Amino acid sequence: MIKATLLVTIGSGAALSNAVINVNDAIDGIMMPASWTAADLTFQVSLDGQTYGELYDVPISGVAVSNYQVVAPPAGAAIPLDVEVFAGWSFIKVRSGTALLPVVQGGNRALIISCMS
């Protein structure tokens, strides 16, 4: 197994990152920046890099579901992520906060995504 890293940035005054291409890699963790405006993490995913949807942790089947969410990660923390939740998606965006309650970051925030190949 080869480890790779992807850099994603949430810009100053923004809550949603740039898109990261993740072809044939399995996302298994994320490193939080040392400077982080306190917020949960949620994710958007896409197959084509054009149309994004909210990432949910269970299939939508007529019952209430929630976003795949990392609750209140501390600044500088290394957070494991569920590889299966991210499997099959070619593009990812990271959000500070949730779709309904995004949290604007007070400066550029670079997050490092860990992947297995």
C-alpha positions as CSV (number, residue, x, y, z in Angstrom):
1,M,0.0,0.0,0.0
2,I,1.3,3.4,-1.0
3,K,0.3,6.5,1.0
4,A,-0.4,9.8,-0.8
5,T,-1.6,13.2,0.3
6,L,-3.8,15.7,-1.3
7,L,-3.9,19.4,-0.3
8,V,-7.3,21.2,-0.1
9,T,-7.7,24.8,0.9
10,I,-10.7,26.7,2.3
11,G,-10.0,30.3,1.5
12,S,-10.3,33.2,3.9
13,G,-13.9,34.3,4.2
14,A,-15.1,31.0,2.7
15,A,-16.6,27.8,4.0
16,L,-16.1,25.5,1.0
17,S,-12.8,24.3,-0.3
18,N,-11.5,24.0,-3.8
19,A,-12.1,20.6,-5.5
20,V,-9.6,17.8,-5.0
21,I,-9.3,15.0,-7.6
22,N,-9.1,11.6,-6.0
23,V,-8.8,9.0,-8.8
24,N,-8.2,5.4,-7.6
25,D,-7.3,6.5,-4.1
26,A,-9.1,5.7,-0.8
27,I,-9.4,8.6,1.6
28,D,-8.6,7.5,5.1
29,G,-7.8,10.6,7.1
30,I,-7.5,14.4,7.2
31,M,-5.0,16.7,9.0
32,M,-6.5,19.8,10.4
33,P,-4.6,23.1,10.1
34,A,-3.0,24.6,13.2
35,S,-5.3,27.7,12.7
36,W,-8.9,26.6,12.4
37,T,-12.0,28.5,13.1
38,A,-14.0,26.0,15.2
39,A,-16.5,24.1,13.0
40,D,-17.6,20.7,12.0
41,L,-16.5,19.2,8.7
42,T,-18.8,18.1,6.0
43,F,-18.1,17.1,2.4
44,Q,-19.4,17.4,-1.2
45,V,-18.6,14.8,-3.8
46,S,-18.8,14.6,-7.6
47,L,-18.2,12.0,-10.3
48,D,-17.6,14.6,-13.1
49,G,-16.1,17.6,-11.3
50,Q,-19.2,19.7,-12.4
51,T,-22.1,18.5,-10.4
52,Y,-21.6,18.2,-6.6
53,G,-23.9,16.7,-4.0
54,E,-23.8,16.5,-0.2
55,L,-22.0,13.4,1.0
56,Y,-24.2,11.2,3.3
57,D,-23.1,8.4,5.4
58,V,-26.0,6.1,4.7
59,P,-28.0,5.5,1.5
60,I,-31.1,7.6,1.1
61,S,-34.0,5.2,1.5
62,G,-36.9,7.3,2.6
63,V,-35.7,7.6,6.2
64,A,-33.9,10.5,7.8
65,V,-30.2,10.6,7.1
66,S,-27.4,13.0,8.0
67,N,-24.4,14.3,6.3
68,Y,-21.2,12.4,6.7
69,Q,-19.7,14.7,9.4
70,V,-16.6,15.1,11.6
71,V,-17.9,16.9,14.7
72,A,-15.8,19.7,16.0
73,P,-12.3,18.6,15.0
74,P,-9.6,20.5,17.0
75,A,-7.0,22.6,15.3
76,G,-3.9,20.5,14.4
77,A,-5.6,17.2,14.9
78,A,-5.2,14.1,12.7
79,I,-8.7,12.6,12.0
80,P,-9.3,9.1,10.6
81,L,-12.1,8.9,8.0
82,D,-14.2,5.9,6.8
83,V,-12.6,4.8,3.5
84,E,-15.9,3.2,2.4
85,V,-17.8,6.5,2.7
86,F,-15.5,8.1,0.1
87,A,-15.1,5.1,-2.2
88,G,-16.2,5.7,-5.8
89,W,-16.1,9.5,-5.9
90,S,-13.7,11.2,-8.2
91,F,-13.8,14.8,-6.8
92,I,-14.2,16.1,-3.2
93,K,-14.8,19.4,-1.5
94,V,-14.4,20.0,2.2
95,R,-16.8,22.3,4.0
96,S,-16.3,24.2,7.3
97,G,-19.7,23.6,9.0
98,T,-22.7,22.1,7.3
99,A,-24.8,22.9,4.2
100,L,-27.4,24.7,6.4
101,L,-24.9,26.3,8.7
102,P,-21.5,26.9,6.9
103,V,-18.8,28.4,9.1
104,V,-16.6,31.0,7.3
105,Q,-12.9,30.6,8.0
106,G,-10.9,33.6,9.3
107,G,-8.0,33.0,7.0
108,N,-6.7,30.5,4.3
109,R,-6.9,27.0,5.8
110,A,-4.9,24.2,4.2
111,L,-6.1,20.7,5.1
112,I,-4.1,17.6,4.2
113,I,-6.1,14.6,3.0
114,S,-4.4,11.2,3.5
115,C,-5.1,8.5,0.9
116,M,-4.2,4.8,0.4
117,S,-3.4,3.7,-3.2
